[in-house]
């Protein structure tokens, strides 16, 4: 069984002087998330980061991010979001060979596939330079189709920043994965895809894409207010930060847990 943890929407920010403050909210929150993840009785086999890792896409933000993630003993796989800069992200994770699979040309998509304890993790780049929405052009769709076709019998998890299903929060859906029909058709052709995981929403949500379960991950920093009215209010809440843990069995059964940040201990044993 593969255990894949998911951290998302870290939004590590630099101050006006260009330095990242160790005492700032997102830094403290990421430290807490890493500590919580390491306190799990069964440590994950890998961690996927589903975008908006740096708030401003600055090299110093990514350098600090890389340092804050260094206590994690397992492989870490980043995916860019709409706040990220592909080139700065790729440079910061130069010690992660998979991140460079799609090349080093300026603004090349950060996309790759890796094996995690018998499960395939396919990381797709839905970010758009200068935009908050997500998309995948024809070339990226063709890459995804070919990548999935290369391992039709291996249970597969697909990671993106933007979810390909409606959330119901107006301003998030305004920044949705646009023109997702081609992406959905690819998923339909590949039954080995057992879970789709995304960020962007700053809270846990569950939907379907091509008949498969798709989930979004809580933010390690701030959660968005659940306002499903129209036009709705764009606001953050005091809800606890968190992350997700995905289990995939050898037969392709997938389960997702949402975990609030905090080093929780058993209160009592139950029979």
Rosetta blueprint (number, residue, H / E / L):
1 X L
2 X E
3 X E
4 X E
5 X E
6 X E
7 X E
8 X L
9 X L
10 X L
11 X L
12 X E
13 X L
14 X L
15 X L
16 X L
17 X L
18 X L
19 X L
20 X L
21 X L
22 X L
23 X L
24 X L
25 X H
26 X H
27 X H
28 X H
29 X H
30 X H
31 X H
32 X H
33 X H
34 X H
35 X H
36 X H
37 X H
38 X H
39 X L
40 X L
41 X L
42 X L
43 X L
44 X L
45 X L
46 X E
47 X E
48 X E
49 X E
50 X E
51 X L
52 X L
53 X L
54 X E
55 X L
56 X L
57 X L
58 X L
59 X H
60 X H
61 X H
62 X H
63 X H
64 X H
65 X H
66 X H
67 X H
68 X H
69 X L
70 X L
71 X L
72 X L
73 X L
74 X L
75 X E
76 X E
77 X E
78 X E
79 X E
80 X L
81 X L
82 X L
83 X L
84 X L
85 X L
86 X H
87 X H
88 X H
89 X H
90 X H
91 X H
92 X H
93 X L
94 X L
95 X L
96 X L
97 X H
98 X H
99 X H
100 X H
101 X L
102 X L
103 X L
104 X L
105 X L
106 X L
107 X L
108 X L
109 X L
110 X L
111 X L
112 X E
113 X E
114 X E
115 X E
116 X E
117 X L
118 X L
119 X E
120 X E
121 X E
122 X E
123 X E
124 X L
125 X L
126 X L
127 X L
128 X L
129 X L
130 X L
131 X L
132 X L
133 X L
134 X E
135 X L
136 X L
137 X L
138 X H
139 X H
140 X H
141 X H
142 X H
143 X H
144 X H
145 X H
146 X H
147 X H
148 X H
149 X H
150 X L
151 X L
152 X L
153 X L
154 X L
155 X L
156 X E
157 X E
158 X E
159 X E
160 X L
161 X L
162 X L
163 X L
164 X L
165 X L
166 X L
167 X L
168 X L
169 X L
170 X H
171 X H
172 X H
173 X H
174 X H
175 X L
176 X L
177 X E
178 X L
179 X L
180 X L
181 X H
182 X H
183 X H
184 X H
185 X H
186 X H
187 X H
188 X H
189 X H
190 X L
191 X L
192 X L
193 X E
194 X E
195 X E
196 X E
197 X E
198 X E
199 X L
200 X L
201 X L
202 X L
203 X L
204 X L
205 X E
206 X E
207 X E
208 X E
209 X E
210 X L
211 X L
212 X E
213 X E
214 X E
215 X E
216 X E
217 X L
218 X L
219 X L
220 X L
221 X L
222 X L
223 X E
224 X E
225 X L
226 X L
227 X L
228 X L
229 X L
230 X L
231 X L
232 X L
233 X L
234 X L
235 X L
236 X E
237 X E
238 X L
239 X L
240 X L
241 X L
242 X E
243 X E
244 X E
245 X E
246 X E
247 X E
248 X E
249 X L
250 X L
251 X L
252 X L
253 X L
254 X E
255 X E
256 X E
257 X E
258 X E
259 X E
260 X E
261 X L
262 X L
263 X L
264 X L
265 X L
266 X L
267 X L
268 X L
269 X L
270 X L
271 X L
